[in-house]
Amino acid sequence: MPTRLLHGLRTRTAASIRVGTVGIVAVTVAVGAVTGLAAVGFRWLITETTTLFSGTADFSAAAPGTHPGYEGVSWLGPWFVVLVPAVGGLIYGPLVYRYAREARGHGVPEVMLAVSRNGGRIRPRVAAVKAVASAICIGSGGSVGREGPIVQIGSALGSGIAQALHLPLHRVRTVVAAGAAAGIAATFNAPVAGVLFAMELILRSYSAGSFGLVVVAGVVGSIVSRALVGDAPFLDLPPFAVDSPWAYLVFAALGVLAGLVGVVFVRFLYATEDFCDRIWRGPEWARPAVGGLVLGVVLLVLPQMYGVGYPVLEASVAGRYAVGFLALLLVGKVVATSLTLGIGGSGGVFAPSLFIGAVLGASVGQVVHAVAPDLAPSPGAFAIVGMGAVFAGTARAPLTAVIMLVELTDQYSVVLPLMLAIVLATGTSRLLSSDTVYTLKLRRRGVVLDGHPADQILHDVPVRTVMEPAPSSVTSSTRVSSATRLLLVSGRTTLPVCDEGALVGQFRADAASEVLELDDEATEARVGDAVDDVARIPVSSTLLEALEALRRFPHDEGGAVTDGEALVGWLSHRTVLAALSAAPSADRAAGPGNRSLAAAQR
């Protein structure tokens, strides 16, 4: 009987494991399907809002002129484009401010933060707000892409489903990445690149279990998208070839140049955001509307910057623009994208990086073709390589960049120069900057994804939340004998010394021993004769700053937490270690690399 009972128990346990595995696969299938539908709907929404605001499905490809959709405003002529971004900002600005402020910006850093620090938990409403806000932003002229929004939309859908099913936190993280993969796969008809994007940028690690689930979601999302909108390559380009081995030297130089351009783009982007933050004094919900007028002036001068701009990108690759105009497009895209995000717009930076890379590569290709035609018989090949290299220089995701460009363009013939340029662009970017376009946004908030979890706790947890109560203090005039008795009763090795409410220092046990050895009675000795300095830690400090203050003192009695000159608490190394250990113990179910800061902050 015991043997049969044990066998039955093992059978039921194995069955529950199989059900669990099947269940999580079913969840990722559902996430992939829902995200695939959302991606198709998001593309449709962008097209409709662009038509609503500009009268054409893609104004960047239309001839500059009057508003073709509304005869009633034809008197504005090309000037209507100055007002359109402001009208759009007046709609999506309050929407984002009221319902989901994390929907502002390019979206991917918020997903990375949720996965790394918050167990993958994203509010479900973010999906709807991000879709509507980004569609209005792009449709009204915002010079941003749709990959950031669809990553955030897919991730929010995945997170919402996982939370509704009460999945363990480590599963929530995987399902969030699966949603991101499905979004990229469905939007760009690039299932392999979607999977690599999720693993390389969202999860930032590889494991067989997570990889398999992310692949399932990416495949399902791509199938749904192909069933509804077809399976043609995302960019319709003529075939290119690389015939001369000497051309690889030029591709190598292009890779280095693209890495430099990518770093400049990232720095200009955040410098523009900082500038907008400094000069804006009104309510945040109105910022996109007012800033939209400035963006409108840029679009008036260079209407090719309207929206995502894929038709302009394709024309650049096809060689329809002169070198001088290509240079103007490069500068214009950097400025327009930075301004769109700086004023509070919602959209991605992947498409702008492709645009910048395309015009950069096309410029190089045309110049080389004019000087040495044998090295660049197809200048468009340089444009494709430039697209991947600039993206690698901004995001520093070389695997994703290589596969993404091959899937987007269906140009496998340029994969060798593409790989060479992307590797050099990634290396150049790494030499020039420690951050990517995604991680820099987080670092500016004090979040370091590649650091140890304890580093984040030390940086985020304030001293006031973990300090011990202030111990009883003595004054400088207290007799050493009396202070020694207080030390013995307290069980401490040191007491703070305060005169008239102000911290003077500390009275340590070894100092008391020295005084008593000199004078057994210690009748005349006062604490003021034996006071030592003490580590002073402002109550507003973080644990990291407190440890730096404690490090400067050789003894391990801890330090005084002060508010001005007043003693308000005490902090020791033991207290800091307790705070560090509290975080993992509270969230151990989250799995490796997913520790919440909440426990340390409680």
C-alpha positions in Angstrom: 0.0 0.0 0.0 2.7 2.6 0.9 4.4 1.8 -2.5 1.2 2.3 -4.4 0.5 5.5 -2.5 3.9 6.9 -3.3 3.6 6.0 -6.9 0.2 7.8 -7.1 1.7 10.8 -5.5 4.6 10.9 -8.0 2.1 10.5 -10.9 0.0 13.4 -9.7 3.0 15.6 -9.1 4.3 14.9 -12.7 0.8 15.6 -14.1 0.7 19.0 -12.3 4.1 19.9 -13.7 2.9 19.0 -17.2 -0.2 21.0 -16.8 1.9 24.0 -15.6 4.1 23.8 -18.6 1.2 23.5 -21.0 -0.5 26.4 -19.2 2.4 28.8 -19.6 2.7 27.9 -23.3 -1.0 28.6 -23.7 -0.6 31.9 -22.0 2.3 32.9 -24.4 0.2 31.8 -27.4 -2.6 34.0 -26.2 -0.3 36.9 -25.6 1.2 36.5 -29.1 -2.2 36.4 -30.7 -3.6 39.4 -28.8 -0.4 41.4 -29.4 -0.5 40.5 -33.1 -4.0 41.9 -33.4 -3.0 45.0 -31.4 0.0 45.6 -33.7 -2.2 45.4 -36.8 -4.8 47.7 -35.1 -2.0 50.1 -34.1 -0.8 50.4 -37.6 -4.3 51.0 -38.8 -4.8 53.6 -36.1 -1.6 55.5 -37.2 -2.8 55.5 -40.8 -6.2 56.8 -39.9 -5.0 59.6 -37.6 -2.4 60.6 -40.2 -5.2 60.9 -42.7 -7.4 62.7 -40.3 -4.7 65.3 -39.5 -3.0 65.7 -42.9 -5.5 64.4 -45.4 -3.1 61.7 -46.7 -2.0 58.3 -45.5 1.6 59.5 -45.2 2.2 63.2 -45.5 6.0 62.8 -45.6 5.7 61.2 -49.0 3.1 63.8 -50.3 4.1 66.9 -52.2 4.2 70.0 -49.8 1.2 72.2 -50.3 -2.2 72.8 -49.0 -4.1 70.5 -46.7 -5.5 68.0 -49.2 -8.2 66.6 -46.9 -10.1 69.8 -45.9 -11.0 72.4 -48.4 -12.1 74.7 -45.6 -8.5 75.3 -44.5 -7.0 75.5 -47.9 -6.3 79.2 -47.3 -3.6 78.1 -44.8 -1.6 76.5 -47.5 1.5 74.8 -46.2 1.2 76.6 -42.9 -1.4 74.1 -41.7 1.5 71.9 -40.8 2.5 74.3 -38.0 -0.8 73.9 -36.3 -1.3 70.2 -36.7 1.3 69.0 -34.1 -0.1 71.5 -31.6 -3.7 70.2 -32.1 -2.4 66.6 -31.7 -0.5 67.6 -28.5 -3.6 69.2 -27.1 -5.3 65.8 -27.4 -2.6 63.3 -26.3 -0.9 65.5 -23.7 -3.9 65.5 -21.2 -4.6 61.9 -22.1 -1.1 60.7 -21.0 -0.9 63.1 -18.0 -4.3 62.0 -16.7 -4.3 58.2 -17.3 -0.7 56.8 -17.8 2.3 59.1 -17.5 4.6 56.2 -18.2 3.2 56.2 -21.8 5.2 59.4 -22.5 8.5 58.9 -24.4 9.7 56.0 -26.4 8.5 53.2 -24.1 11.3 50.6 -24.1 13.1 51.9 -21.0 9.9 51.7 -19.1 9.5 48.1 -20.0 13.1 47.4 -19.2 12.6 49.0 -15.8 9.4 47.0 -15.1 11.1 43.7 -15.9 14.3 44.4 -14.1 13.0 46.1 -10.9 9.2 45.6 -10.7 8.7 41.9 -11.5 7.3 42.7 -14.9 4.3 44.5 -13.5 2.8 47.0 -15.9 -0.6 48.6 -15.5 -2.9 47.2 -18.2 -4.2 50.7 -19.0 -0.8 51.6 -20.4 -1.5 49.5 -23.5 -4.6 51.5 -24.5 -3.1 54.9 -23.5 0.1 54.2 -25.4 -1.7 53.1 -28.5 -3.9 56.1 -28.7 -1.3 58.7 -27.6 1.4 57.4 -30.0 -1.0 57.1 -32.9 -2.1 60.7 -32.4 1.5 61.9 -31.9 2.7 60.2 -35.1 -0.4 61.1 -37.1 -0.2 64.8 -36.2 3.5 65.0 -37.3 5.6 63.6 -34.4 8.8 62.5 -36.0 9.0 59.2 -34.0 8.6 55.5 -34.7 6.1 52.8 -33.8 8.4 50.1 -32.4 8.7 51.6 -28.9 4.9 52.0 -28.6 4.2 48.4 -29.8 6.9 47.0 -27.4 5.2 48.8 -24.5 1.7 47.9 -25.8 2.6 44.2 -26.1 4.5 44.1 -22.8 1.5 45.8 -21.0 -0.9 43.2 -22.5 1.4 40.4 -21.5 1.8 41.8 -18.0 -1.9 42.3 -17.6 -2.7 38.7 -18.7 0.0 37.3 -16.4 -1.2 39.3 -13.4 -4.8 38.3 -14.0 -3.8 34.7 -13.9 -1.6 35.3 -10.8 1.5 33.8 -12.3 4.7 33.8 -10.3 6.8 36.9 -10.8 9.5 35.2 -12.8 6.8 34.0 -15.2 5.4 37.5 -15.4 8.8 38.8 -16.6 8.9 36.1 -19.3 5.4 36.8 -20.5 6.2 40.6 -20.7 9.2 39.8 -22.9 7.0 37.5 -25.0 4.6 40.4 -25.6 7.4 42.6 -26.7 8.7 40.0 -29.1 5.2 39.5 -30.6 4.8 43.2 -31.0 8.1 43.6 -32.9 7.4 40.5 -35.0 3.9 41.5 -36.0 4.8 45.2 -36.7 7.8 44.6 -38.8 7.2 41.1 -40.1 10.4 40.1 -38.4 9.8 37.2 -36.0 13.5 36.3 -35.4 14.4 39.9 -34.7 11.4 40.3 -32.4 12.7 37.3 -30.3 16.2 38.7 -30.2 15.0 42.2 -29.3 13.1 40.7 -26.3 16.0 38.6 -25.1 18.8 41.1 -25.8 17.1 44.3 -24.6 14.2 43.4 -22.4 15.2 40.2 -20.5 18.9 41.0 -21.0 19.7 37.3 -20.5 19.3 33.9 -22.2 17.7 30.7 -20.8 16.2 27.8 -22.6 12.8 28.1 -20.9 12.4 31.9 -21.5 13.7 31.6 -25.0 11.2 28.9 -26.0 8.3 30.9 -24.6 9.4 34.1 -26.3 9.8 32.3 -29.6 6.2 30.9 -29.4 4.8 34.4 -28.8 6.9 35.9 -31.6 5.8 33.2 -34.1 2.1 33.5 -33.2 2.2 37.3 -33.4 3.9 37.1 -36.8 1.3 34.6 -38.0 -1.6 36.8 -37.0 0.0 39.8 -38.7 0.8 38.0 -41.9 -2.8 36.6 -42.0 -4.2 40.1 -41.9 -1.7 42.3 -43.8 0.4 39.9 -45.8 4.0 38.7 -45.6 5.9 41.0 -47.9 9.2 42.5 -46.5 8.6 45.6 -44.5 10.7 47.8 -46.8 10.3 47.3 -50.5 13.8 47.8 -51.9 15.6 46.8 -55.1 18.2 44.1 -54.8 21.8 45.1 -54.0 25.1 43.4 -54.3 28.7 43.9 -53.0 31.2 42.8 -55.7 34.5 44.2 -54.7 36.4 43.0 -51.6 37.9 46.4 -51.2 34.5 47.8 -50.5 34.6 46.2 -47.1 37.1 48.9 -46.0 34.5 51.5 -46.8 31.9 49.5 -44.9 34.2 49.3 -42.0 34.7 53.1 -42.1 30.9 53.5 -42.3 30.5 51.3 -39.2 32.8 53.6 -37.2 31.1 56.7 -38.5 27.6 55.2 -37.8 28.7 54.5 -34.2 29.8 58.1 -33.7 26.5 59.4 -35.3 24.5 57.1 -33.0 26.2 58.5 -29.9 25.7 62.1 -31.1 22.0 61.3 -31.7 21.5 59.9 -28.2 23.3 62.8 -26.6 21.4 65.4 -28.6 18.1 63.7 -27.8 18.6 63.9 -24.1 20.1 67.4 -24.2 17.0 68.5 -26.0 14.8 66.9 -23.3 16.9 68.7 -20.6 16.5 72.0 -22.4 12.7 71.6 -22.7 12.5 70.7 -19.0 14.5 73.8 -18.1 12.4 76.3 -20.1 9.0 74.9 -19.6 7.1 76.5 -16.7 3.5 75.6 -17.5 1.4 72.5 -16.7 2.8 69.2 -18.1 -0.4 68.3 -19.9 -0.1 71.5 -22.1 3.6 71.0 -22.9 3.0 68.9 -26.1 0.6 71.4 -27.5 2.8 74.4 -27.0 5.9 72.6 -28.1 4.0 71.3 -31.1 4.1 74.8 -32.6 7.9 74.7 -32.5 7.8 71.2 -34.1 5.4 72.5 -36.7 8.0 75.1 -37.8 10.5 72.3 -38.3 7.9 70.4 -40.4 7.2 73.5 -42.4 10.8 73.8 -43.4 11.3 70.1 -43.9 7.9 68.3 -44.4 9.8 65.0 -45.0 10.1 64.8 -41.2 6.4 64.4 -40.7 5.6 61.1 -38.9 7.6 57.9 -39.2 8.9 58.8 -42.7 9.4 55.3 -44.2 8.6 56.5 -47.8 11.4 59.1 -47.5 13.7 56.4 -46.1 13.0 54.1 -49.1 13.6 57.0 -51.5 17.0 57.7 -49.9 18.0 54.0 -50.2 16.9 54.1 -53.9 19.2 57.0 -54.6 16.6 59.7 -55.4 18.2 62.4 -53.3 21.5 64.3 -53.8 24.2 64.1 -51.1 23.5 67.6 -49.8 19.8 66.9 -49.3 20.6 63.6 -47.6 22.8 65.5 -45.1 19.9 67.9 -44.5 17.6 65.0 -43.9 20.0 63.5 -41.4 20.2 66.7 -39.3 16.5 67.3 -39.7 15.6 63.9 -38.4 17.9 64.2 -35.3 16.3 67.6 -34.5 12.7 66.6 -35.2 12.8 63.3 -33.2 14.6 65.0 -30.3 12.1 67.8 -30.3 9.1 65.5 -30.5 10.2 63.5 -27.4 11.5 66.6 -25.6 8.1 68.3 -25.7 6.5 65.2 -24.3 5.6 63.2 -27.4 5.0 59.4 -27.4 6.9 57.3 -29.9 9.9 55.1 -30.6 13.5 55.8 -31.6 14.1 52.7 -33.6 12.6 54.1 -36.8 14.4 57.4 -36.5 17.7 55.5 -36.0 17.0 53.5 -39.2 16.2 56.8 -41.0 19.4 58.5 -39.9 21.4 55.4 -40.8 19.8 55.2 -44.2 20.6 58.8 -45.2 24.1 58.5 -43.7 24.8 55.3 -45.6 23.3 56.6 -48.8 25.5 59.7 -48.6 28.6 57.6 -48.1 27.6 55.3 -50.9 27.0 58.2 -53.4 30.3 59.9 -52.5 32.3 56.6 -52.9 30.4 55.8 -56.1 31.3 59.2 -57.6 35.0 58.8 -56.6 35.5 55.0 -57.2 32.5 53.5 -58.9 33.9 49.9 -58.7 33.8 50.1 -54.9 30.2 51.2 -54.7 28.3 50.0 -57.8 25.1 49.9 -55.6 25.1 53.0 -53.3 21.9 51.7 -51.8 23.8 48.8 -50.1 25.6 51.4 -48.0 22.2 52.8 -47.0 21.0 49.4 -45.7 24.3 48.8 -43.8 24.1 52.3 -42.4 20.6 51.6 -41.1 21.8 48.6 -39.1 25.0 50.3 -37.9 23.3 53.4 -36.5 20.7 51.3 -34.7 23.5 49.3 -33.2 25.3 52.5 -32.2 22.2 53.8 -30.4 20.8 50.6 -28.9 24.0 48.5 -28.7 22.1 45.3 -29.7 24.2 43.8 -32.5 22.4 40.5 -32.9 19.1 42.2 -33.1 20.5 44.8 -35.6 21.8 42.2 -38.0 18.7 40.0 -38.1 16.3 42.9 -38.0 17.8 44.5 -41.1 17.9 41.2 -43.0 14.3 40.6 -42.2 13.1 44.2 -42.9 14.8 44.4 -46.3 15.1 40.7 -47.4 18.6 41.7 -48.5 20.7 38.7 -47.4 23.4 39.6 -50.0 24.6 42.4 -47.8 24.8 40.4 -44.6 28.6 40.3 -44.5 29.2 44.0 -44.7 26.2 44.5 -42.4 27.8 42.3 -39.7 31.2 44.1 -40.1 29.7 47.6 -39.8 27.4 46.7 -36.9 30.2 45.2 -34.9 32.4 48.3 -35.4 29.5 50.6 -34.7 28.8 48.8 -31.5 32.4 48.9 -30.4 32.7 52.6 -31.3 29.6 53.4 -29.3 30.9 51.5 -26.3 34.1 53.4 -26.4 32.4 56.8 -26.6 29.5 56.2 -24.1 28.7 53.8 -21.3 25.0 54.0 -22.0 22.5 53.3 -24.9 19.5 55.3 -26.0 17.5 53.1 -23.6 19.7 52.7 -20.6 20.7 56.4 -20.5 17.1 57.3 -19.7 17.1 55.0 -16.8 20.5 56.0 -15.5 19.3 59.6 -15.4 16.7 58.4 -13.0 19.3 56.6 -10.9 18.6 53.1 -12.2 21.6 51.0 -13.3 20.3 47.8 -14.9 23.7 46.2 -15.1 24.6 46.8 -11.5 24.1 44.4 -8.6 20.6 44.5 -7.1 22.2 45.7 -3.8 23.6 48.7 -5.6 20.1 49.8 -6.5 18.8 49.4 -3.0 21.7 51.4 -1.5 21.0 54.1 -4.1 17.2 54.2 -3.6 16.5 53.6 0.1 16.6 56.7 2.3 18.3 56.5 5.7 15.1 57.8 7.5 13.2 54.6 6.6 15.7 52.2 8.2 17.6 54.1 10.9 17.4 53.1 14.6 16.0 55.4 17.3 18.5 57.8 18.7 20.2 56.4 21.8 20.2 58.2 25.1 22.9 61.0 25.0 25.2 62.6 27.5 26.5 66.1 27.7 30.1 67.3 27.7 29.9 68.1 31.4 28.7 64.7 32.4 31.3 62.9 34.7 33.1 60.0 33.0 32.1 57.7 35.8 28.4 58.4 35.3 28.7 58.1 31.5 30.5 54.8 31.9 27.6 53.4 34.0 25.2 54.5 31.3 27.3 52.7 28.7 27.2 49.5 30.8 23.4 49.7 31.3 22.7 50.5 27.6 24.8 47.6 26.3 26.3 49.9 23.7 29.9 50.6 23.0 29.3 54.3 22.4 26.9 57.1 23.4 26.3 60.4 21.5 27.3 63.6 23.2 24.9 66.5 22.8 25.0 70.0 24.3 21.9 72.1 24.2 20.3 69.9 21.5 23.3 70.0 19.2 25.5 66.9 18.4 29.1 67.4 19.6 30.5 63.9 19.1 30.5 60.5 20.8 31.8 59.0 24.0 33.2 55.5 23.3 33.9 52.7 25.7 37.6 52.5 25.0 37.9 56.2 25.7 36.2 55.6 29.1 38.7 52.8 29.8 41.7 55.0 29.1 40.4 57.8 31.5 39.6 55.3 34.3 43.0 53.7 34.0 44.6 57.1 34.6 42.3 58.0 37.5 40.5 55.1 39.2 38.0 57.4 40.8 37.6 59.7 37.8 36.1 62.2 40.1 37.0 65.2 38.0 37.1 63.8 34.5 34.3 64.9 32.2 33.0 63.5 29.0 34.2 66.6 27.2 37.8 65.6 27.9 37.3 62.3 26.1 34.8 63.1 23.3 35.5 61.7 19.8 34.2 62.8 16.5 31.4 60.7 15.0 30.1 60.0 11.5 27.4 62.5 10.8 24.7 61.3 8.3 22.0 63.7 7.2 18.6 62.3 7.6 17.9 62.9 3.9 20.8 60.7 2.8 20.6 57.4 0.9 22.1 54.3 2.3 24.9 54.6 -0.3 25.8 58.1 1.0 25.6 56.8 4.6 28.0 54.0 3.9 30.4 56.5 2.5 30.2 58.6 5.7 30.7 55.5 7.9 33.7 54.4 5.8 35.7 57.5 6.9 35.7 56.3 10.5 37.8 53.4 11.6 35.5 52.2 14.4 32.3 50.2 13.8 30.0 51.8 16.3 27.9 53.4 13.6 27.0 57.0 12.9 24.7 59.7 14.1 21.7 60.6 11.9 21.2 64.3 12.0 18.7 66.9 11.0 20.8 70.0 10.9 22.7 69.9 14.2 20.0 67.8 16.0 20.4 64.1 16.7 17.4 62.2 15.3 18.6 58.6 14.9 21.5 56.1 14.6 22.7 54.0 11.8 25.2 51.1 11.9 26.6 48.7 9.3 24.3 46.0 10.9 21.2 48.2 10.0 22.4 48.5 6.4 22.9 44.8 6.1 19.4 44.2 7.5 17.9 46.5 4.8 19.8 44.7 2.1 18.7 41.2 3.2 15.1 42.4 3.6 14.7 43.0 -0.2 15.5 39.5 -1.5 13.7 37.7 1.3 10.5 39.5 0.5 10.6 38.8 -3.2 12.3 35.5 -3.4 9.5 34.1 -5.5 10.4 36.5 -8.2 13.4 34.5 -9.2 17.0 35.6 -9.9 17.5 39.2 -11.0 14.0 40.3 -10.0 14.2 41.7 -6.5 11.8 44.4 -5.4 12.9 47.4 -3.6 9.6 47.6 -1.7 10.8 45.4 1.2 13.8 47.5 1.8 11.7 50.7 1.7 9.0 49.5 4.0 
